[in-house]
Amino acid sequence: MARQGASSADEVRRRLVEAAVRALRELAPADLLSAIGSRELARRAEVSSTSLFYHFGSMEAFADEVVGRVFDPDKLPKERTHALIGRVRAGVVPLPDLLELHRQELGRLSGDPELRVRLGLWALGGAAVDDVYAAYLTELDRLLAALVGPVFEGWGRELRSPYDMATFVATQGALLTGSAIRHVVDPRVSRPEVFARAAGSLSVVAVGPVGDRREVDDRLAEVNYYADRAAVVAPTADGRRERTRARILQAASAPFAERGYDGVTLAQVARAAGVSVSTLAQHFPTKAALAAAVFRHAVAGHLAGLTTDPTTPADDRLADVVGEIARAAGTYVGVAAPYLAEATAHDPRHEGDPVVTAVRALVEELAAADRLRTSLAAGAVADLLVVTTVSQVVAAPSQDLVRLAHDVVGLVVEPSEV
């Protein structure tokens, strides 16, 4: 019985707590002021206890005035902000002054005695406060945008897409407000110098020289060069390099298939792979080299099972492999052409091509069975089959690829006597 009574008491406590949370969610500014009481408010104002209702008529009307006062744009620290931003306006980006600006802004907001009032009134004032707070923030953003615009012009910088002045200022403001709250609550981890560098980093990434077409995502990809640095100093450099290369190929495959060769940039691929453009260039110095590698990667991933099935005759397996090459060329028309250019030019990157290697293994098997129509070496025959297949698809991608594969194989393989 005692245990049952304790359980019942716990349930009552839980229900009361949950009811309180729901009640807090439903509060309005008038409820908050009513909790203080009109007499206490009058005492603090040193007026008679009837003054509140005499002048405002109701607690709701009084609450509207209070909300308007808390979120009054005229209370914004315009002069101080002008002075701080003015210090970083001229010349190249003055990093020490920029960091000091952000440090002082954190100190100003953290020390603002009405920060808690604004946040608390918004948090507990319900939806009625949303529009008023939004208008306050809009005016603050307008003030800052008017100051920040000339700063960027003085630096010879402009915002990168997808930022515009409104979204940039709003993002900086959100970072400042959140950091100020954390600084007040737990200054051990939210330190001014840390915030200054976070806010400064946002500025450096979000802006670029006038006329620079790189977007924010491109800059993020460029600065994300850690994998390459690790590869230089780590004992597992080769393994990391291969993982980076594989990640680049994976990131490039879908864009090339969807948008073709001309619709993809190296910056886009680097961004998707999470590497810098310079790191990508160390693996693939040109877009054509990357495109050719994407084609080899796309085909090689489907060949292993086709070449080793002992239950299928070698000529059928070869036709399946050539058919897979044809399908890849039809899917990746834009990258098949650079691959073909490498193959016909005997580019060093073509050496060890897994596609040609897979075809050559089957050609050697057919040569051992005396099934070839030619006396050319197996490597030369494999190159011929691959180049012929890809070039035929590039010239006419919509043709019957299965028939094409059998026709190409028939050029060099004698038909079975069975």
C-alpha positions as CSV (number, residue, x, y, z in Angstrom):
1,M,0.0,0.0,0.0
2,A,2.8,2.4,0.8
3,R,4.4,1.8,-2.6
4,Q,1.1,2.4,-4.3
5,G,0.6,5.6,-2.3
6,A,4.1,6.8,-3.3
7,S,3.4,6.0,-7.0
8,S,0.1,8.0,-6.8
9,A,1.9,10.9,-5.2
10,D,4.5,10.9,-8.0
11,E,1.8,10.9,-10.6
12,V,0.1,13.9,-9.0
13,R,3.5,15.8,-8.9
14,R,4.1,15.0,-12.5
15,R,0.7,16.2,-13.6
16,L,1.1,19.4,-11.7
17,V,4.5,20.0,-13.3
18,E,3.2,19.3,-16.8
19,A,0.2,21.6,-16.1
20,A,2.5,24.4,-15.1
21,V,4.6,24.0,-18.3
22,R,1.4,24.2,-20.4
23,A,0.3,27.2,-18.4
24,L,3.7,28.9,-19.0
25,R,3.4,28.2,-22.8
26,E,0.0,30.0,-22.8
27,L,1.0,33.1,-20.9
28,A,0.6,36.6,-22.4
29,P,2.3,39.8,-21.3
30,A,-0.7,40.9,-19.3
31,D,-0.5,37.6,-17.3
32,L,3.1,38.3,-16.4
33,L,2.3,41.9,-15.2
34,S,-0.7,40.7,-13.4
35,A,1.5,38.2,-11.5
36,I,3.5,41.2,-10.3
37,G,0.4,43.0,-9.3
38,S,-0.9,46.6,-10.0
39,R,-0.1,47.7,-6.5
40,E,3.5,46.6,-6.6
41,L,3.9,48.2,-10.0
42,A,2.4,51.5,-8.6
43,R,4.7,51.3,-5.6
44,R,7.8,51.0,-7.8
45,A,6.6,53.9,-9.9
46,E,5.9,55.9,-6.8
47,V,2.3,56.7,-7.9
48,S,-1.1,55.9,-6.5
49,S,-2.4,52.3,-6.7
50,T,-5.2,53.4,-9.0
51,S,-2.9,55.2,-11.5
52,L,-2.4,52.1,-13.7
53,F,-6.0,51.6,-14.6
54,Y,-6.8,55.3,-14.6
55,H,-4.2,55.9,-17.3
56,F,-4.3,52.6,-19.3
57,G,-7.8,51.3,-18.6
58,S,-6.8,47.7,-18.4
59,M,-3.8,45.4,-17.8
60,E,-3.8,44.4,-21.4
61,A,-3.4,48.0,-22.7
62,F,-0.7,48.5,-20.1
63,A,1.1,45.4,-21.2
64,D,1.0,46.6,-24.9
65,E,2.8,49.8,-23.7
66,V,5.4,47.8,-21.8
67,V,6.1,45.5,-24.8
68,G,6.5,48.6,-27.0
69,R,9.0,50.1,-24.5
70,V,11.0,46.9,-24.2
71,F,11.3,46.6,-28.0
72,D,11.7,50.2,-28.8
73,P,14.1,50.6,-31.7
74,D,15.0,54.1,-30.4
75,K,16.7,52.4,-27.5
76,L,19.2,50.7,-29.8
77,P,22.9,51.7,-29.0
78,K,23.3,53.5,-32.3
79,E,26.2,55.8,-31.4
80,R,28.3,53.1,-29.9
81,T,27.7,50.8,-32.8
82,H,28.6,53.6,-35.3
83,A,31.9,54.1,-33.4
84,L,32.8,50.5,-33.3
85,I,32.2,49.8,-36.9
86,G,33.8,53.0,-38.0
87,R,37.1,51.7,-36.8
88,V,37.1,48.8,-39.4
89,R,35.8,50.7,-42.4
90,A,38.8,51.7,-44.4
91,G,41.5,49.8,-46.3
92,V,42.2,46.1,-46.4
93,V,40.5,43.8,-43.9
94,P,42.0,45.0,-40.5
95,L,41.8,41.7,-38.6
96,P,42.8,43.0,-35.2
97,D,40.2,45.8,-35.3
98,L,37.6,43.3,-36.7
99,L,38.2,40.9,-33.8
100,E,38.0,43.7,-31.3
101,L,34.7,44.9,-32.7
102,H,33.2,41.5,-32.2
103,R,34.7,41.2,-28.7
104,Q,33.2,44.6,-27.7
105,E,29.8,43.7,-29.2
106,L,29.7,40.6,-27.1
107,G,30.6,42.6,-24.0
108,R,28.0,45.2,-24.8
109,L,25.1,42.8,-25.3
110,S,26.1,40.5,-22.4
111,G,26.1,43.5,-20.1
112,D,22.8,44.9,-21.4
113,P,20.4,44.8,-18.4
114,E,17.4,44.5,-20.6
115,L,18.7,41.5,-22.6
116,R,17.0,39.1,-20.2
117,V,13.8,41.2,-20.3
118,R,13.6,41.1,-24.1
119,L,14.3,37.4,-24.2
120,G,12.1,36.6,-21.3
121,L,9.2,38.7,-22.5
122,W,9.4,37.1,-25.9
123,A,9.7,33.6,-24.5
124,L,6.8,33.9,-22.0
125,G,4.8,36.5,-23.8
126,G,3.3,34.2,-26.3
127,A,2.7,34.8,-30.0
128,A,1.6,38.4,-29.3
129,V,5.2,39.4,-28.9
130,D,6.5,37.8,-32.0
131,D,5.6,40.6,-34.4
132,V,6.9,43.3,-32.1
133,Y,10.2,41.5,-31.6
134,A,10.5,40.9,-35.3
135,A,10.0,44.6,-36.0
136,Y,12.7,45.4,-33.4
137,L,15.2,43.0,-35.1
138,T,14.3,44.4,-38.5
139,E,15.2,47.9,-37.4
140,L,18.4,46.6,-35.8
141,D,19.3,44.8,-39.0
142,R,18.5,47.9,-41.1
143,L,20.9,50.0,-38.9
144,L,23.7,47.4,-39.2
145,A,23.2,46.9,-42.9
146,A,23.6,50.7,-43.5
147,L,26.9,50.6,-41.6
148,V,28.3,47.3,-42.9
149,G,27.7,48.0,-46.6
150,P,30.2,50.9,-46.7
151,V,32.7,48.7,-44.7
152,F,32.7,46.0,-47.3
153,E,33.0,48.6,-50.1
154,G,36.0,50.1,-48.3
155,W,37.6,46.6,-48.2
156,G,36.9,46.0,-51.9
157,R,34.6,43.1,-50.9
158,E,31.1,42.0,-51.6
159,L,28.9,39.2,-50.2
160,R,29.0,35.8,-51.7
161,S,25.9,33.9,-52.7
162,P,23.7,32.7,-51.0
163,Y,24.2,35.6,-48.6
164,D,22.7,39.0,-49.2
165,M,23.0,41.9,-46.8
166,A,19.8,41.0,-45.0
167,T,20.7,37.3,-44.4
168,F,24.3,38.1,-43.5
169,V,23.3,40.7,-40.9
170,A,20.6,38.5,-39.4
171,T,23.0,35.6,-39.2
172,Q,25.7,37.7,-37.4
173,G,23.0,39.0,-35.1
174,A,21.8,35.5,-34.2
175,L,25.3,34.4,-33.5
176,L,25.9,37.4,-31.3
177,T,22.6,36.9,-29.3
178,G,23.2,33.2,-28.8
179,S,26.8,33.8,-27.8
180,A,25.8,36.5,-25.3
181,I,23.2,34.3,-23.6
182,R,25.8,31.5,-23.3
183,H,28.5,34.0,-22.1
184,V,26.2,35.2,-19.3
185,V,25.2,31.7,-18.3
186,D,28.5,30.0,-18.7
187,P,31.4,32.3,-19.4
188,R,34.0,29.5,-19.1
189,V,33.3,28.2,-22.6
190,S,31.7,31.2,-24.3
191,R,34.7,33.5,-24.1
192,P,34.9,36.8,-26.0
193,E,38.0,35.8,-28.0
194,V,36.3,32.6,-29.1
195,F,33.2,34.5,-30.2
196,A,35.3,37.1,-32.0
197,R,37.0,34.5,-34.1
198,A,33.7,32.7,-34.9
199,A,32.0,35.9,-36.0
200,G,35.2,37.0,-37.9
201,S,35.4,33.7,-39.7
202,L,31.8,34.1,-40.9
203,S,32.7,37.5,-42.3
204,V,35.8,36.3,-44.1
205,V,34.0,33.3,-45.7
206,A,30.8,35.2,-46.5
207,V,32.6,38.0,-48.4
208,G,35.0,38.0,-51.3
209,P,36.7,40.4,-53.7
210,V,34.4,42.3,-56.0
211,G,33.7,40.2,-59.1
212,D,34.8,36.9,-57.5
213,R,32.2,34.3,-58.7
214,R,32.9,31.7,-56.0
215,E,30.0,31.1,-53.7
216,V,30.1,30.5,-49.9
217,D,30.0,26.7,-50.5
218,D,33.0,27.0,-52.8
219,R,35.0,28.9,-50.1
220,L,34.0,26.3,-47.5
221,A,35.3,23.6,-49.9
222,E,38.5,25.5,-50.4
223,V,39.3,26.0,-46.8
224,N,38.5,22.3,-46.0
225,Y,42.0,21.1,-46.8
226,Y,42.6,19.0,-43.7
227,A,42.6,15.6,-45.4
228,D,45.5,16.7,-47.7
229,R,47.5,18.0,-44.8
230,A,47.0,14.8,-42.9
231,A,48.1,12.8,-45.9
232,V,51.4,14.7,-45.9
233,V,52.3,14.1,-42.3
234,A,50.5,10.8,-41.4
235,P,52.1,7.4,-41.9
236,T,49.0,6.2,-43.7
237,A,49.3,8.8,-46.4
238,D,48.6,6.4,-49.3
239,G,45.4,5.1,-47.7
240,R,44.1,8.5,-46.9
241,R,44.9,9.7,-50.4
242,E,43.0,6.8,-51.9
243,R,40.0,7.6,-49.7
244,T,40.1,11.2,-50.7
245,R,40.2,10.2,-54.4
246,A,37.3,7.8,-53.9
247,R,35.3,10.5,-52.2
248,I,35.9,12.9,-55.1
249,L,34.8,10.3,-57.7
250,Q,31.7,9.5,-55.7
251,A,30.8,13.2,-55.4
252,A,31.4,13.8,-59.1
253,S,29.4,10.8,-60.5
254,A,25.9,12.0,-60.0
255,P,26.5,15.6,-61.2
256,F,28.2,14.5,-64.4
257,A,25.4,12.0,-65.1
258,E,22.6,14.5,-64.4
259,R,24.1,17.7,-65.9
260,G,26.7,16.5,-68.4
261,Y,30.3,17.7,-68.8
262,D,29.6,21.4,-69.3
263,G,27.1,21.6,-66.4
264,V,29.7,20.7,-63.7
265,T,32.5,22.7,-62.2
266,L,35.5,21.5,-60.2
267,A,34.4,23.9,-57.4
268,Q,31.0,22.2,-57.2
269,V,32.6,18.7,-57.1
270,A,35.1,19.9,-54.4
271,R,32.3,21.3,-52.3
272,A,30.3,18.1,-52.6
273,A,33.3,16.0,-51.7
274,G,34.3,18.2,-48.8
275,V,37.8,19.0,-50.1
276,S,39.4,22.1,-51.4
277,V,39.7,22.8,-55.1
278,S,43.5,22.6,-54.7
279,T,43.2,19.2,-53.2
280,L,40.9,18.0,-56.0
281,A,43.5,19.3,-58.5
282,Q,46.2,17.2,-56.9
283,H,44.2,14.1,-57.8
284,F,42.6,15.4,-61.1
285,P,44.5,18.3,-62.6
286,T,41.7,19.1,-65.2
287,K,38.0,18.6,-65.5
288,A,38.6,16.3,-68.4
289,A,40.9,14.1,-66.2
290,L,38.2,14.0,-63.5
291,A,35.5,13.1,-66.1
292,A,37.6,10.3,-67.6
293,A,38.2,8.9,-64.1
294,V,34.5,9.1,-63.3
295,F,33.8,7.0,-66.4
296,R,36.4,4.4,-65.4
297,H,35.0,4.3,-61.9
298,A,31.4,4.0,-63.1
299,V,32.2,1.0,-65.4
300,A,34.7,-0.8,-63.2
301,G,32.2,-1.0,-60.3
302,H,30.0,-3.3,-62.4
303,L,32.5,-5.6,-64.1
304,A,33.8,-8.0,-61.5
305,G,30.8,-10.3,-61.5
306,L,30.6,-10.2,-65.3
307,T,34.1,-11.4,-65.9
308,T,34.4,-14.3,-63.5
309,D,31.2,-16.3,-63.8
310,P,32.4,-19.8,-64.8
311,T,28.9,-20.9,-66.0
312,T,28.8,-18.3,-68.8
313,P,30.9,-18.7,-72.0
314,A,33.8,-16.3,-72.3
315,D,32.3,-14.7,-75.5
316,D,29.0,-14.0,-73.7
317,R,30.8,-12.6,-70.7
318,L,32.8,-10.4,-73.0
319,A,29.5,-9.2,-74.7
320,D,28.1,-8.5,-71.2
321,V,31.2,-6.4,-70.3
322,V,31.2,-4.5,-73.5
323,G,27.4,-4.0,-73.0
324,E,28.1,-2.5,-69.6
325,I,30.7,-0.2,-71.1
326,A,28.1,0.9,-73.7
327,R,25.5,1.5,-71.1
328,A,27.9,3.6,-69.0
329,A,28.8,5.6,-72.1
330,G,25.1,6.2,-72.8
331,T,24.5,7.3,-69.2
332,Y,27.7,9.4,-68.9
333,V,27.8,10.8,-72.4
334,G,29.6,13.9,-71.3
335,V,32.4,12.1,-69.5
336,A,32.7,9.3,-72.1
337,A,34.2,11.7,-74.5
338,P,37.1,12.8,-72.2
339,Y,37.7,9.1,-71.4
340,L,37.8,8.3,-75.1
341,A,40.3,11.1,-75.7
342,E,42.6,9.7,-73.0
343,A,42.4,6.2,-74.4
344,T,43.1,7.3,-78.0
345,A,46.0,9.6,-77.0
346,H,47.6,6.8,-74.9
347,D,47.5,9.2,-71.9
348,P,49.6,7.8,-69.0
349,R,46.4,8.0,-66.8
350,H,45.0,5.3,-69.1
351,E,47.7,2.8,-68.0
352,G,46.2,0.2,-65.7
353,D,42.7,1.2,-66.7
354,P,40.5,-1.4,-64.9
355,V,38.0,-1.3,-67.8
356,V,40.6,-2.4,-70.3
357,T,42.1,-4.8,-67.8
358,A,38.8,-6.6,-67.4
359,V,38.3,-6.8,-71.2
360,R,41.9,-8.0,-71.7
361,A,41.4,-10.9,-69.3
362,L,38.4,-12.2,-71.3
363,V,40.3,-11.6,-74.6
364,E,43.2,-13.7,-73.3
365,E,40.8,-16.5,-72.3
366,L,39.3,-16.4,-75.8
367,A,42.7,-16.3,-77.4
368,A,43.7,-19.4,-75.4
369,A,40.7,-21.1,-76.9
370,D,41.7,-20.0,-80.4
371,R,38.5,-17.9,-80.7
372,L,40.0,-14.6,-82.0
373,R,39.8,-13.4,-85.5
374,T,43.0,-11.4,-85.2
375,S,46.6,-12.0,-84.3
376,L,46.9,-8.7,-82.4
377,A,48.1,-8.9,-78.8
378,A,45.3,-9.2,-76.1
379,G,46.1,-5.7,-74.8
380,A,45.7,-4.2,-78.3
381,V,42.4,-6.1,-78.9
382,A,41.1,-5.0,-75.5
383,D,41.9,-1.3,-76.3
384,L,40.2,-1.7,-79.7
385,L,37.0,-3.1,-78.2
386,V,36.8,-0.4,-75.5
387,V,37.6,2.5,-77.8
388,T,35.2,1.2,-80.6
389,T,32.4,0.8,-78.1
390,V,32.7,4.2,-76.4
391,S,33.2,6.0,-79.7
392,Q,30.1,4.4,-81.2
393,V,27.9,5.4,-78.2
394,V,29.3,8.9,-78.2
395,A,28.4,9.2,-81.8
396,A,24.9,7.8,-81.4
397,P,23.9,7.4,-77.7
398,S,20.3,6.4,-78.5
399,Q,21.1,3.2,-80.5
400,D,20.4,-0.3,-79.3
401,L,23.3,-0.8,-76.9
402,V,22.9,-4.6,-76.5
403,R,23.1,-5.1,-80.3
404,L,26.0,-2.8,-80.4
405,A,27.9,-4.8,-77.8
406,H,27.4,-8.1,-79.7
407,D,28.4,-6.4,-83.0
408,V,31.6,-5.0,-81.5
409,V,32.5,-8.4,-80.0
410,G,31.8,-10.1,-83.3
411,L,34.5,-8.0,-84.9
412,V,37.2,-9.8,-83.1
413,V,35.7,-13.1,-81.8
414,E,34.9,-16.1,-83.9
415,P,31.4,-17.4,-83.4
416,S,30.9,-20.5,-81.3
417,E,30.6,-23.8,-83.2
418,V,27.9,-24.9,-80.8
